[in-house]
Amino acid sequence: MYKQLLLLVMWALSFASFAVAEDVDFHLAADGSIAIQGLRFNDMESYLGSDFFRQQGMRCGTKPPLASGAESVMARSVVDCTATMTSIQEEYWPSAVIYVMPVWFHVIYRSDGTGYVTDERIKAQIQVLNEDYGAMLGSMGGDGYDTRIQFELVGITRTENDTWFDSDDQEAYKPVLNKDPASYINVYSTSASGYLGYAYFPQDSAGQWWDGIVLLHAVVGGRYNGFSLYNQGRTLVHEMGHYLGLYHTFEGYAACINSYTGGDLIVDTPAEEEDHYGCSQTYTCGSPDPIHNYMDYTDDICMYQFSAEQANRAVCSLLNYRPATYEVVPDELSGGGGEGTPALGLILIHLLQSE
């Protein structure tokens, strides 16, 4: 009875679960050791493998809005992909177009060089986004579902500021660094308060100055970036999912609820009662847990898919909450709509012609 009551309470809180992440006392020393919440770890490897990292949900720290009562400044009246429900609609199944979203990348680093991210790593990270969101044939994301969303790196800023890096004080650096959040995806790399990354959902933050994605500097990059279990660039893939309105596959730990108004608000992602690390297949709700989905917590190497309905909800969020943050490009090379269709070639042609 107690367990059932606990599960009901957790389900009731499921749609506020993104608000549990709080700023934490995190410090990355010059020798690579980590101090966090009164604990000390010799290096990043031991921190990532610790019970603290998992129990505190440091894999992802998605945030509530930074202003009380805030709502998207871009949203029109919409009921298809709210914070509490999904309605799968035909209009979000584009047949012959792709949506290209521009990205500004802001690198914040310390005077000793900690946190500095090269152009090559950033470009490799954008490539991972395009492979995974486009289910590019021959890539690690090739077995996923093509969301029809792609990304274009339009600019990089770099700021040497020890205080901003160490404190991850968004209210200090975002108003200074952001590039029109209504028109661009702003990605910031810092210490990220010890999280691998966090983002803001479009329903209450689209277009606001704090809107965007924050990453731990070490996870930025492409294949085998050298960062432990999170070395495939999938942290930004995961956080971009939140930016596009997707929830964790285990959202709210919702007693195996699998509906458009419970759990992750998606039906074609199997119900899941726990966040998962590692790569072992689990069955918390009697069916295989979606450990290969980008919106779980498994190791980067295990992740390779979005579901069709996740793609539908992401496009819904894009069209309704972020209408100034994309350009529509005809996908003439693909013939439109299929899983795993490579659209990147057309994007590159389009971008070269526009220069």
N, C-alpha and C positions, 0 to 999 in steps of 0.2 A: 504494500500500500504506500509506504514511504517513497519507494522508487517511482511508482506511478505518479505520485503527487509532484515529485521533483521534476519528472519529465514534462508534466503539464506546465509547470512554472517556466521551465526552460523554453518550451514551445511558445508560450505567451510572450517571452522576451526575444524570440528569434529574430524579429526584424529590427531590434535595437542592438543586436549582438556586435555590429560593427563599431559600436560606441565604447566597447570595453577597453580598447587600447588607450593607455595614458602615457604621457611623456615620462621617461624613466631616467634615473641618474646613471648615465652610461659614459665611460671614458675609455678611449683607445690610446694606450701609451705608445711612446716612440719605439719601445722594444717589442711591440706587438701584443703585450699583455692587455687584458680587459678587466676593468672594474665596473660592476653593475649591481645596483641595489644592495651594496654591502658585500657582494661576492667578488672573488677574483679568479680569473682564468689565465693560464700561462700564455695562451695563444687563441686565435680565432677557431682553430680546429677543435680544441677542447670545449670552447663556448658553444659551438654549433652542435656538438654531440652531447651536451649536458641535459639533465632533467629540467633545469631551469629554463633553457631555451624552448623546450617543448611544452612544458606545463604553463609557461607564461605566454604561449602563442606568439613567440617572436618571429615566426616565419612570415607573418603578415600582421600589420597593425592598422588596418583600415579605420578611418577616422569619422567622427561626427562632424557636422559643420562647425566652423569656428565662430559663428555668430548665432545667437539664440533666435529661433524662429526663421532662420534663413531658408530661402527656397531658390530654385534655379531662376536666374534672370532671363534665361532664354526659352523656358518651357512654354509651349502652347497647351491648351486644354487637351489632356491625354489620359486615357484610361487603360491603354494596352500594355504598358510596362511601368507600373508604378512601383513604389517601395514595398507594396504588399501583395501585388498580383501580376500575373502575366496573361495576356490574351494573344495567342498565336494568330497572326493575321497574314493574309496572302500578300499584302502590300510590302511586307518586310522580307519577302523571298525574291530579291532582285534577280532577273533572268539574264540580263546582258549588260550589267554595269558593275563597276567597282567604285568604292568610296575611298578616296585618298585623303588622309589626314596629315596636316603639317605638324612637325615636332620641333620645338626648341629644347635644347639640352643645356642645363645649367650646372656646371661643375664647381663645387665649393671645396676648397682644399686648405690644408694648414701650411704654415710657412716652412715646416720641415719636409714638405712634399707629400705628407700623408693625405690620401684622398684624391690625388691628381689622377685624372682619367684621360687617356690619349684619344685623339681623333679616331685612330684605328679601332679601338675598343668600342667607341660609340657607334661607328658605322657598322661594325659587326653586330652590335646589339639591334640596330634597326633592321638588319638583314634577318635576324632571328624572328623579330616581330612579323615581318612580311612572309617568311616561310611558314610560321605557325598559324597566323590568321588567314593565310591564303592556302593552307594545306598543300604546299608546293611539292610536286612530284620529285622524288629523289632526295628530299630533305627529311630530317627527323620528324617533322610535323606532317609528312605526306599522307599518313593514315588517318588524319583528322578530317574535320569538315570545313570547307571553304566558307568563311564568314562573309566574303566579298569586301572586306575592309583591309586597306593597305596604308603604309605610313611613309612619309617623306621627311627626311632630316633637312630642315631649312636654316638652322643656325645653332651655334655653340657659343656659350659664354663661359668664362672662367674667372673665379673670384677667389683670391687668397684672403682668408679671414678665419683666424683660429677660433674666434668666439662663435661665429656662425656654424663652423664645422662641428665643434665640440658640443654645442648646446642644441643644435638642430632647431633653432628658434625661428619657426616659420613666420611669426609676426614681425620679425626683423628683416629676414632676407627676401621673402616672397614679394612684398610691396615694392621692393627695389628692383628685383631681377625679372619679375614675370613679364612675359610678352602677351598682351591681350588674351586672357584666358577664354574669352568668348570665341576666338578665332584660331587659337593654337593650343596644342597639347604642350604643357610645360612639364618637363621632367627635371628633377633636381637630384644631384648625388651629394650626399653628406655622410655623417655618421648615422643618420636616420634613427637616432635614439636607441640604437641596438637592434632595431627590427631589420629584416631584410628589405622591407619596403612597405609603403602604405599609400593609399589613394583616397579620393572622395567620390561618392556616388553622384551621378548627374541630377537625380531628382531634387536634391537640396543644395547643390553647390555649383552647377554648371554656370560658367561665366563670372564667378566670384573671384576675388584676387587670390584666394588661397587654393583655388581649384587646380588640380594637377596631381602629379605622382612624385613621391620621394623614394629614393633608393639608397641603400647602403652602397657606398662607392665600390666595394669589392665585388659585388655581384654583376656589375655592368660589363657586358662583353658578349662574345659569341661562343662558339663551340669550344669547350675545354679552356675556359678563361683562367683555370688554375685555382678556382676558389672552392675547394672541398666538394661537398655534395651538391652545391648550387652553382655549377660551373657551365651551364648550358644557356644562360640568358633567359631562363624561364621565369625569374622573379618579375621582370617587367611585363612579360606576357600575362602573368597572373594579375598584376596590379592594373594593367590596361583593361583586363576584364571587369574589374570593379569600376574603373573610369567609364566603362560602357554599360554599367548597370547590372553586371553579373554578380551573383552571390557565391559563397563557398558551397561546394556540393554537400557539405555536412551542416549547412547553415542552421543555427539554433539548436543543433543536436536534437532534432525535432521528432523523436519517438517514431522514426521510420515513416514519417509523413512524406508522401510523394504526390504533390498536387500543384496546381497553378496558384494556390493561395497559401502554401505552407512549404517549409524547408527552403530550398533554393528557388522556388517558384517555377521550376522546370520539371516536366514529367519524364522526358527521355534521358535524364541523368538518374540512375538508380538511387533509391533512398539510401542514406548513409548516416549512421549514428555517431561516428567519431571522426575527428581529424586524423589523417594518416601520414606517417613518416616512413622513410625507407621505400622498399619496392615490393613487399610481400602482399599477395592478394588476400583480402579479408572479406568477410561476409556478415557484416554487423546487422543487416536487415534481412538475411536469408538469401540474398542475391549478391553477385559479385559487386563489391564497392567500386566506385569509379576512380580507381587509383591512378589511371592514366589521364584523367581530365586535368586541364590546366588550373582549374579552380579548387583542387584539393591541395594538400600540404606535402605530397610525396617528393622524393628526390627529383631534381631536374631531369635526370636521365630517364625517369619513368613516365614523364609527361609527354603526350603527343596528340591530344585531341580536345576540341570543343565538340559539343553535340549540335545537331541541326536546330533544336529549339533554343539553345544558347545563342546561336548565330542570329536567329529570328529576333530574340529579345535585344541583342546588342545593336542590330540595325534599327530596331524600334527606338531604343534609347538615343542613338545617333540622330535619327531624323527628327525626333520630338524634343529632345533636350539640348542637343548640340548642333543645331541646323547651320551655324556659321563656321563649323569646324571641319568641313570636308568639301571636296570637289568631286563631282561625278565624272567618271571616265568610262566611255564605252569599252566593253571587254570584247572586242572583235576577234581577238585571237582564240578565245575559249569557246565561243558559241554560246556562252552564258550558263551559269547556274550549277555546273557539276561539282561533285566532290573532288578535291585534289587538283583542280584546274589551275595551271600556272598562269597568273595574270601579270606577274612582275615585269615581263618583257615589255608589254604594252605600256606599263607605267613609266619605265625608263625612257621609252621612245617619246612618250607624251611630255615628260619633264625636260628632255633635251630640246624638244621643239619649242618649249615655253621660255627657255633661257634667252 
